[in-house]
Amino acid sequence: MKIMRSRSLRKIFAPATIAAIVGFLIGIATPIRKTFIGDSAPLHVIYSAAELIGNAGIPSITLIVGANLLKGLSGSGVRPSVIIGILIIRNIFLPVSGIGVIKAAKHLSLVDENSFYLFTLLIQYAIPPAMNIGTISQMLGSGESEFSMIMLWNYILAIFTLTFWIAFYMWLVI
């Protein structure tokens, strides 16, 4: 019982992790999957309810992103030079390094020659970072305003850099 109540174990098995494990098990086990998925499945109503709730996930995440970015407008203790450094690394150096990684993987025959596949791999280096870091900083209660400030400027700059990188990556793979 002491192990089950430990704080580190509770962090590892957060509700999202448990849900992913359960979904993975349902997806792998064919008999279980057939009881949930399909119009004639006996427990189809549970699948429909989960799908309906899941469809609200994207708008909810958008609202959370907006709320976190709003905190960045109030300012933080981060120096402008640190923000500029992070933005340069995140929006220039990371996409350029992505080109090198994908070219090396292509040279070593680790990835397919499909243009769309290569474009998808490359674009992962240029998109703004996920909100998982913001969620973690909120849970820990530290660095929240600093993170919000960095994310605010990152999303503003991404309007321009993402457009450039998409056009450049298209030219590169075609």
C-alpha positions as CSV (number, residue, x, y, z in Angstrom):
1,M,0.0,0.0,0.0
2,K,2.9,2.3,0.7
3,I,4.2,1.9,-2.8
4,M,0.7,2.5,-4.3
5,R,0.4,5.7,-2.4
6,S,3.8,7.1,-3.3
7,R,3.8,10.5,-5.0
8,S,6.1,9.5,-7.8
9,L,3.9,6.5,-8.7
10,R,0.8,8.8,-8.8
11,K,2.7,11.1,-11.2
12,I,3.6,8.3,-13.5
13,F,0.1,6.9,-13.5
14,A,-1.8,10.1,-14.1
15,P,-5.4,9.8,-15.4
16,A,-4.2,10.5,-18.9
17,T,-1.7,7.8,-18.8
18,I,-4.2,5.3,-17.4
19,A,-6.7,6.2,-20.1
20,A,-4.0,5.7,-22.8
21,I,-3.1,2.3,-21.4
22,V,-6.8,1.2,-21.2
23,G,-7.4,2.5,-24.8
24,F,-4.3,0.7,-26.0
25,L,-5.5,-2.6,-24.4
26,I,-9.0,-2.2,-25.8
27,G,-7.5,-1.5,-29.3
28,I,-5.2,-4.6,-29.2
29,A,-7.7,-7.2,-27.8
30,T,-10.0,-8.0,-30.7
31,P,-12.9,-9.4,-28.6
32,I,-12.9,-6.4,-26.3
33,R,-12.7,-4.0,-29.3
34,K,-15.6,-5.7,-31.0
35,T,-17.8,-5.2,-27.8
36,F,-17.2,-1.4,-27.9
37,I,-16.6,-0.4,-31.6
38,G,-19.1,-0.9,-34.3
39,D,-22.8,-0.1,-34.9
40,S,-23.9,-3.5,-33.7
41,A,-21.5,-3.6,-30.7
42,P,-23.2,-4.3,-27.3
43,L,-21.4,-1.5,-25.6
44,H,-21.5,1.0,-28.5
45,V,-23.1,3.6,-26.3
46,I,-19.9,3.8,-24.2
47,Y,-17.8,4.3,-27.3
48,S,-20.3,7.0,-28.6
49,A,-20.1,8.8,-25.3
50,A,-16.3,8.7,-25.2
51,E,-16.2,9.9,-28.8
52,L,-18.5,12.8,-28.0
53,I,-16.4,13.9,-25.0
54,G,-13.2,13.4,-27.1
55,N,-14.5,15.8,-29.7
56,A,-14.6,18.5,-27.1
57,G,-10.9,18.0,-26.5
58,I,-9.6,20.2,-29.3
59,P,-11.7,23.3,-28.4
60,S,-10.8,22.8,-24.8
61,I,-7.1,22.8,-25.6
62,T,-7.5,25.9,-27.7
63,L,-9.1,27.7,-24.7
64,I,-6.3,26.5,-22.4
65,V,-3.7,27.8,-24.9
66,G,-5.5,31.2,-25.0
67,A,-5.7,31.4,-21.3
68,N,-2.0,30.6,-20.9
69,L,-1.0,33.1,-23.5
70,L,-3.1,35.7,-21.8
71,K,-0.9,35.4,-18.7
72,G,2.1,36.2,-20.9
73,L,0.7,39.7,-21.6
74,S,1.1,40.7,-18.0
75,G,4.8,40.3,-18.2
76,S,7.3,38.2,-16.3
77,G,10.8,38.2,-15.0
78,V,12.4,36.9,-18.2
79,R,14.9,39.2,-19.8
80,P,14.2,40.1,-23.4
81,S,17.6,38.6,-24.5
82,V,16.6,35.2,-23.1
83,I,13.3,35.3,-25.0
84,I,15.0,36.4,-28.2
85,G,17.6,33.5,-27.8
86,I,14.8,31.0,-27.2
87,L,12.9,32.2,-30.2
88,I,15.9,32.1,-32.5
89,I,16.8,28.6,-31.4
90,R,13.2,27.4,-31.6
91,N,12.2,29.0,-34.9
92,I,15.5,29.0,-36.9
93,F,18.1,26.5,-35.6
94,L,15.6,23.7,-34.8
95,P,14.0,23.7,-38.3
96,V,17.5,23.8,-39.9
97,S,18.7,20.9,-37.7
98,G,15.5,19.1,-38.8
99,I,16.6,19.3,-42.4
100,G,19.9,17.7,-41.4
101,V,18.3,14.9,-39.4
102,I,15.8,14.0,-42.1
103,K,18.5,14.2,-44.9
104,A,20.7,11.9,-42.8
105,A,17.8,9.5,-42.2
106,K,17.0,9.5,-45.9
107,H,20.6,8.9,-46.8
108,L,20.7,5.9,-44.4
109,S,17.4,4.6,-45.8
110,L,15.6,4.9,-42.5
111,V,12.8,6.9,-44.0
112,D,10.8,6.5,-47.2
113,E,11.4,8.7,-50.3
114,N,7.7,9.8,-50.3
115,S,7.6,13.6,-50.6
116,F,4.5,14.0,-48.3
117,Y,6.1,11.8,-45.7
118,L,9.3,13.8,-45.7
119,F,7.3,17.0,-45.6
120,T,5.4,15.8,-42.5
121,L,8.6,14.8,-40.8
122,L,10.2,18.2,-41.5
123,I,7.2,20.2,-40.4
124,Q,7.4,18.7,-37.0
125,Y,10.6,20.7,-36.4
126,A,8.9,24.0,-37.3
127,I,5.6,24.0,-35.5
128,P,5.2,25.8,-32.2
129,P,5.8,23.7,-29.1
130,A,3.0,21.8,-27.4
131,M,1.2,22.9,-24.3
132,N,2.4,20.0,-22.2
133,I,5.2,22.1,-20.8
134,G,2.6,24.7,-19.7
135,T,0.5,22.0,-18.1
136,I,3.6,20.7,-16.2
137,S,4.5,24.2,-15.0
138,Q,1.0,24.8,-13.8
139,M,1.0,21.5,-11.9
140,L,4.3,22.3,-10.3
141,G,3.3,25.9,-9.6
142,S,6.5,27.5,-10.8
143,G,7.6,29.3,-14.0
144,E,4.1,29.7,-15.2
145,S,4.3,33.4,-16.1
146,E,7.7,33.0,-17.7
147,F,6.5,30.1,-19.8
148,S,3.4,32.1,-20.8
149,M,5.6,35.0,-22.0
150,I,7.8,32.7,-24.0
151,M,4.9,30.9,-25.6
152,L,3.1,34.2,-26.4
153,W,6.1,35.5,-28.4
154,N,6.7,32.1,-29.9
155,Y,3.2,31.9,-31.3
156,I,3.4,35.5,-32.6
157,L,6.6,34.7,-34.4
158,A,5.3,31.4,-35.6
159,I,2.9,33.2,-37.9
160,F,5.8,34.3,-40.0
161,T,8.4,31.5,-39.5
162,L,5.9,28.7,-40.0
163,T,4.8,30.2,-43.3
164,F,8.4,30.5,-44.4
165,W,9.4,26.9,-43.3
166,I,6.3,25.4,-45.0
167,A,7.2,27.0,-48.3
168,F,10.8,26.1,-48.0
169,Y,10.1,22.5,-47.0
170,M,7.7,22.2,-50.0
171,W,10.4,23.4,-52.3
172,L,12.9,21.0,-50.7
173,V,10.9,17.8,-51.0
174,I,9.4,18.4,-54.4
